[in-house]
């Protein structure tokens, strides 16, 4: 699946992720980790997006969900240390926004941002 998505150049990660946060803050997000050694695991399923970021100093990709209303009062953070690449799809208004983050060990994390109905 990841091979089908174009790769985001590393020098564009910060602005790309900042833009995603601005566009989709509050939208539902699903985080799925595909780990060859332990199998597939959902870290979050349709929780509101708080932020998506890349910290180049610590070399960590982070996505935060929740923290926006009484239903999800705490921000839960999923971090990926030493990401190797980010693969992002091209989208239309009718489809969810999906991208993959691959770490140095080959573990793939799929982030799906579900669009709110207009």
Buried (B, 14 or more C-beta within 10 A) or exposed (E): EBEEBEEBEEEEBEEBBBEBBEEBEEBBBBBBBBBEEEEEEEBBEEBBBBBBBBEEEEEBBBBBBBBBEEEBEEBBBBBBEEBEBBBBBEEEEEEBBBBBBBBEEEBBBBBBBBBEEE
